[in-house]
């Protein structure tokens, strides 16, 4: 008996893990019926060979924006009208005007998928295809639209296409986690993309519990998730901005933990442990995208925490606290090593404040008897992990301080 077959025969709490994936779209989207209807009403003119208005959809991560758009587009395509065509794309992959327009064509004409054509040729090909057979209503959904490098050019191109088309139209659906990105669009692009807006509000604890209750029977074996564990996952996610993806991820990780321990049930303990793992992942994602000088500050604090010879610290309740002046000195040393001019202590205090706002460090003012009045700094995550993630981005080939 081989190793894989042995693994497959082991007990598992899961029935179908994919049900908990952020990419899975259930047949029924609960608590988003109103948004589904608004989107369907907005796109319905396409079925009468009229151009739908351009839509901009925004809301925080995990509020159901992508699932809603995918479901409505699937419904629209399900009407099987030759004159109505759709395309959905994640702009993290199709992050330029060229790639986006190429995707629009290759989705429906796979033989035209190869690269090498000039943009002008792509554009003309798109117009020709839309005009074929009396003209098409073409709906383009751009998820995470804010990451497109030349977004103004893309919006202008798709808008201008309607002026150049003799038959048919192009409509856009822009989806973003950040409403603020609109500020960097020029006036014309903003008015074109945001003709109509739909805001997705965060889910509350009751709604998150409902979403988990909908998925658990398909994702887990009968009785594999204790009710208190499900309620805990919903409550934790409700505090994390009402993020349904986070709630589903907690249950998925908790299930993996239970399975790895040979358990047949997911309990509160596994959900709490899954929360710590998820929080660490989130923290390290934040760390890797910090501005360079803030990474130097964080790295300086981590290096102090790992320096066994360092003695200038205060211990309180098991936590190690470091004097901000010492952290600043270490930051200056690291910035120079990284080829940067260290910023002033005033800037350093701003960096500390930003890092504390993100939950990466904590600062407290010392009491009497500790060098008079001083600011003490604590690292909120494991120093070795923090150092490793920053070394990847700041010191790849520069020989970081050990």
Secondary structure, 3 states (H helix, E strand, C coil): CCHHHHHHHCCCCECCHHHHCCCCCCCCCCCCHHHHHHHHHHHHHHHHCCCCCCEEEEECCCCCHHHHHHHHHHHHHHCCCCCEEEEEEECCCCCCHHHHHHHHHHCCCHHHCCCCCCHHHHHHHHHHHHHHHHCCEEEEEEECHHHCCCHHHHHHHHHHHHHHCCCCEEEEEEEECCHHHHHHCCHHHHHHHCCEEEEECCCCHHHHHHHHHHHHHHHECCCCECHHHHHHHHHHHHHCCCCHHHHHHHHHHHHHHHHHCCCCCECHHHHHHHHHHHHHHHHHHHHHCCCHHHHHHHHHHHHHHHCCCCCCEEEECCEEEEEHHHHHHHHHHHHHHCCCCCCCHHHHHHHHHHHHHCCCEEEEECCCCCCCCCEEEEECCCHHHHHHHHHHHHCCCCCCCC
